[in-house]
Amino acid sequence: MALALVVAFDGFVLTVGDGASPEVFTAPCAFSSRALNLTKNLNEIILPDCDEEAKAGWIVRDPLSMSWDVTGEGILDEGSIDIWDEWFLESTSSRHIQITITTDTGDLVYLGRAHLQTWNRTAEAHNFLRYNVAIAGSGPLTRTPAPAGTVGSSFMDSAAETEAFMDRRERSRARRAEAKPAPAKARASKAREPA
């Protein structure tokens, strides 16, 4: 008999980066459930039967894109309120998210940038304040160590390649913002200023 090697709840941990350098990751407290969700968006093509064209064809699916997100809920810990509030209310940029799965053979670490999409609190009479969050991935998710035999998939890009890509994207956005022409009204006001 071979029993399954299982991972306990506390062996599946979500931590949120603070964006500083060096970056510090903090695990929000009091999750009662959390999930890492991976999705492939597929394009469906129907292959006809050339000998029997009236016959129903088989659907072939090709991946168009991949995405990931994290969901979780639990009893709201007072010490974690600032983590969620600062991310949702004060930050328009994505943050690093790290998910660590502890196994008998070592840790699997998933890392990517994400936005806090929803941050909800719910109170019920004679109970504690509860919360739920939805964290939407923005760009690739990397895994360390990478699974054996995976080459070229964006999900399996190295963390360094992913970080370089995200940095290039942020710099490009900053350049576009700087190069954006001033509104016509502002230009007209400047033109009327005395020399």
Backbone hydrogen bonds in HBPLUS format (Angstrom, degrees):
<---DONOR---> <-ACCEPTOR-->    atom                        ^
c    i                          cat <-CA-CA->   ^        H-A-AA   ^      H-
h    n   atom  resd res      DA  || num        DHA   H-A  angle D-A-AA Bond
n    s   type  num  typ     dist DA aas  dist angle  dist       angle   num
A0011-GLY N   A0008-ALA O   2.88 MM   3  5.10 155.5  1.94 109.1 116.5     1
A0012-PHE N   A0009-PHE O   3.18 MM   3  5.64 154.8  2.24 118.3 118.8     2
A0102-THR N   A0011-GLY O   2.78 MM  91  4.87 157.3  1.83 140.0 147.9     3
A0013-VAL N   A0100-THR O   2.92 MM  87  5.24 160.5  1.96 152.6 154.4     4
A0100-THR N   A0013-VAL O   2.89 MM  87  5.24 160.5  1.93 151.1 156.5     5
A0015-THR N   A0098-GLN O   2.85 MM  83  5.23 157.8  1.90 156.9 162.9     6
A0098-GLN N   A0015-THR O   2.98 MM  83  5.23 170.2  1.99 153.9 154.6     7
A0016-VAL N   A0026-THR O   2.80 MM  10  5.30 160.3  1.84 143.6 144.5     8
A0026-THR N   A0016-VAL O   2.97 MM  10  5.30 160.8  2.01 136.3 138.4     9
A0017-GLY N   A0096-HIS O   2.89 MM  79  5.04 171.9  1.90 156.4 153.9    10
A0018-ASP N   A0024-VAL O   3.09 MM   6  5.77 130.0  2.35 140.9 154.4    11
A0032-SER N   A0073-GLU O   2.75 MM  41  5.99 168.8  1.76 140.5 144.3    12
A0033-SER N   A0073-GLU O   3.15 MM  40  5.60 145.9  2.27 160.2 154.6    13
A0073-GLU N   A0033-SER O   3.00 MM  40  5.60 154.6  2.07 149.3 152.3    14
A0035-ALA N   A0071-THR O   2.75 MM  36  5.27 148.1  1.85 159.7 161.5    15
A0071-THR N   A0035-ALA O   3.00 MM  36  5.27 153.8  2.07 141.9 150.3    16
A0037-ASN N   A0069-ASP O   2.80 MM  32  5.28 177.0  1.80 166.9 167.1    17
A0069-ASP N   A0037-ASN O   2.94 MM  32  5.28 148.6  2.04 146.2 154.6    18
A0039-THR N   A0067-SER O   2.84 MM  28  5.20 169.8  1.85 155.5 153.9    19
A0067-SER N   A0039-THR O   2.83 MM  28  5.20 158.0  1.88 152.6 157.1    20
A0041-ASN N   A0065-SER O   2.84 MM  24  5.22 163.3  1.87 144.2 149.9    21
A0064-LEU N   A0041-ASN O   2.70 MM  23  5.57 174.4  1.70 165.7 166.7    22
A0065-SER N   A0041-ASN O   3.37 MM  24  5.22 154.5  2.44 135.5 139.2    23
A0043-ASN N   A0062-ASP O   2.73 MM  19  5.23 170.2  1.74 159.7 161.6    24
A0062-ASP N   A0043-ASN O   2.97 MM  19  5.23 158.5  2.01 147.3 153.6    25
A0045-ILE N   A0060-VAL O   2.81 MM  15  5.16 163.3  1.84 157.0 162.6    26
A0060-VAL N   A0045-ILE O   2.70 MM  15  5.16 171.6  1.71 160.0 162.4    27
A0047-LEU N   A0058-TRP O   2.85 MM  11  5.45 170.8  1.86 164.8 162.3    28
A0055-LYS N   A0052-GLU O   3.02 MM   3  5.51 156.1  2.08 114.3 122.0    29
A0137-GLY N   A0068-TRP O   2.93 MM  69  5.25 147.9  2.04 144.9 148.6    30
A0070-VAL N   A0135-ILE O   2.82 MM  65  4.96 159.4  1.86 145.2 152.2    31
A0135-ILE N   A0070-VAL O   2.74 MM  65  4.96 172.9  1.74 164.8 165.1    32
A0072-GLY N   A0133-VAL O   3.17 MM  61  5.48 152.4  2.25 149.8 148.5    33
A0133-VAL N   A0072-GLY O   2.88 MM  61  5.48 159.4  1.92 152.8 157.7    34
A0074-GLY N   A0131-TYR O   3.04 MM  57  5.70 151.7  2.13 152.8 155.2    35
A0131-TYR N   A0074-GLY O   2.93 MM  57  5.70 156.1  1.99 160.1 164.7    36
A0076-LEU N   A0129-LEU O   2.89 MM  53  5.78 165.7  1.91 142.4 147.1    37
A0080-SER N   A0077-ASP O   2.95 MM   3  5.46 158.1  2.00 116.5 123.6    38
A0081-ILE N   A0078-GLU O   3.33 MM   3  5.54 159.5  2.38 106.3 112.1    39
A0084-TRP N   A0080-SER O   3.32 MM   4  6.68 164.2  2.35 158.3 159.8    40
A0085-ASP N   A0081-ILE O   2.83 MM   4  6.01 171.6  1.83 161.9 164.8    41
A0086-GLU N   A0082-ASP O   2.87 MM   4  5.71 167.2  1.89 145.3 149.7    42
A0087-TRP N   A0083-ILE O   3.25 MM   4  6.29 158.1  2.30 138.5 144.7    43
A0088-PHE N   A0084-TRP O   2.93 MM   4  6.10 165.3  1.95 153.9 158.1    44
A0089-LEU N   A0085-ASP O   2.73 MM   4  5.56 164.9  1.75 155.6 160.7    45
A0090-GLU N   A0086-GLU O   3.07 MM   4  5.05 145.1  2.20 120.5 130.6    46
A0095-ARG N   A0114-ALA O   2.85 MM  19  5.45 159.9  1.89 153.3 153.8    47
A0114-ALA N   A0095-ARG O   2.80 MM  19  5.45 146.4  1.92 142.5 152.6    48
A0097-ILE N   A0112-GLY O   2.71 MM  15  5.52 160.2  1.74 170.7 177.8    49
A0112-GLY N   A0097-ILE O   3.13 MM  15  5.52 153.0  2.21 150.7 157.8    50
A0099-ILE N   A0110-TYR O   2.90 MM  11  5.06 159.4  1.94 142.6 149.5    51
A0110-TYR N   A0099-ILE O   2.82 MM  11  5.06 171.4  1.83 154.5 157.0    52
A0101-ILE N   A0108-LEU O   2.85 MM   7  5.08 164.0  1.88 151.1 156.6    53
A0108-LEU N   A0101-ILE O   2.86 MM   7  5.08 160.5  1.90 145.6 152.2    54
A0103-THR N   A0106-GLY O   3.03 MM   3  5.22 154.1  2.10 130.4 137.8    55
A0106-GLY N   A0103-THR O   3.24 MM   3  5.22 165.3  2.26 103.9 108.4    56
A0109-VAL N   A0144-THR O   2.88 MM  35  5.15 169.3  1.89 150.9 154.6    57
A0144-THR N   A0109-VAL O   2.84 MM  35  5.15 151.9  1.92 141.9 151.5    58
A0111-LEU N   A0142-THR O   2.96 MM  31  5.28 150.6  2.05 136.4 145.0    59
A0142-THR N   A0111-LEU O   2.89 MM  31  5.28 172.6  1.90 153.3 152.8    60
A0138-SER N   A0113-ARG O   2.71 MM  25  5.41 166.3  1.73 146.7 142.4    61
A0115-HIS N   A0136-ALA O   2.87 MM  21  5.29 158.9  1.91 148.3 150.8    62
A0136-ALA N   A0115-HIS O   2.85 MM  21  5.29 146.3  1.96 161.7 162.6    63
A0117-GLN N   A0134-ALA O   2.82 MM  17  5.49 133.2  2.03 148.2 163.2    64
A0118-THR N   A0134-ALA O   3.19 MM  16  5.05 158.2  2.24 134.5 138.5    65
A0134-ALA N   A0118-THR O   3.09 MM  16  5.05 152.9  2.17 132.4 132.7    66
A0120-ASN N   A0132-ASN O   2.96 MM  12  5.36 169.8  1.97 167.4 167.1    67
A0132-ASN N   A0120-ASN O   2.96 MM  12  5.36 146.9  2.07 141.3 147.6    68
A0122-THR N   A0130-ARG O   2.79 MM   8  5.18 163.3  1.82 140.5 145.0    69
A0130-ARG N   A0122-THR O   2.87 MM   8  5.18 178.4  1.87 158.7 158.2    70
A0156-MET N   A0153-SER O   2.85 MM   3  5.28 140.9  2.01 109.8 121.3    71
A0157-ASP N   A0154-SER O   3.24 MM   3  5.11 170.5  2.25 102.8 105.3    72
A0162-THR N   A0158-SER O   3.01 MM   4  6.28 161.0  2.05 152.6 158.0    73
A0163-GLU N   A0159-ALA O   2.89 MM   4  6.06 162.8  1.92 149.4 154.2    74
A0164-ALA N   A0160-ALA O   2.95 MM   4  6.12 156.8  2.00 146.1 152.5    75
A0165-PHE N   A0161-GLU O   3.00 MM   4  6.19 156.8  2.05 145.8 151.9    76
A0166-MET N   A0162-THR O   2.94 MM   4  6.23 164.6  1.96 154.8 158.5    77
A0167-ASP N   A0163-GLU O   2.90 MM   4  6.06 156.4  1.96 148.1 154.7    78
A0168-ARG N   A0164-ALA O   2.97 MM   4  6.18 159.1  2.02 146.7 152.2    79
A0169-ARG N   A0165-PHE O   2.99 MM   4  6.27 154.6  2.06 148.0 155.2    80
A0170-GLU N   A0166-MET O   2.96 MM   4  6.23 158.0  2.01 148.6 154.0    81
A0171-ARG N   A0167-ASP O   2.95 MM   4  6.19 161.4  1.99 153.4 158.3    82
A0172-SER N   A0168-ARG O   2.93 MM   4  6.09 153.8  2.00 145.5 153.0    83
A0173-ARG N   A0169-ARG O   2.97 MM   4  6.23 155.1  2.03 147.5 154.0    84
A0174-ALA N   A0170-GLU O   2.98 MM   4  6.23 154.5  2.04 145.4 152.5    85
A0175-ARG N   A0171-ARG O   2.93 MM   4  6.21 156.7  1.99 148.8 154.6    86
A0176-ARG N   A0172-SER O   3.00 MM   4  6.24 160.3  2.04 149.1 154.3    87
A0177-ALA N   A0173-ARG O   2.96 MM   4  6.19 153.0  2.04 146.3 153.7    88
A0178-GLU N   A0174-ALA O   3.00 MM   4  6.27 152.6  2.08 146.7 153.8    89
A0179-ALA N   A0175-ARG O   2.94 MM   4  6.13 151.4  2.02 148.3 156.2    90
A0180-LYS N   A0176-ARG O   3.05 MM   4  6.02 116.5  2.46 136.9 150.6    91
A0186-ALA N   A0183-PRO O   3.05 MM   3  5.39 118.5  2.44 105.6 119.9    92
A0187-ARG N   A0183-PRO O   3.08 MM   4  6.43 155.8  2.14 154.1 161.6    93
A0188-ALA N   A0184-ALA O   2.94 MM   4  6.17 154.7  2.01 149.4 156.3    94
A0189-SER N   A0185-LYS O   3.04 MM   4  6.30 151.8  2.12 145.2 152.3    95
A0190-LYS N   A0186-ALA O   3.11 MM   4  6.37 158.5  2.15 147.1 152.2    96
A0191-ALA N   A0187-ARG O   3.04 MM   4  6.28 147.6  2.15 143.6 152.5    97
A0192-ARG N   A0188-ALA O   3.27 MM   4  6.55 135.2  2.48 140.6 150.6    98
A0192-ARG N   A0189-SER O   3.20 MM   3  5.34 135.4  2.41  99.0 110.4    99
A0193-GLU N   A0190-LYS O   3.22 MM   3  5.34 151.4  2.31 101.4 109.7   100
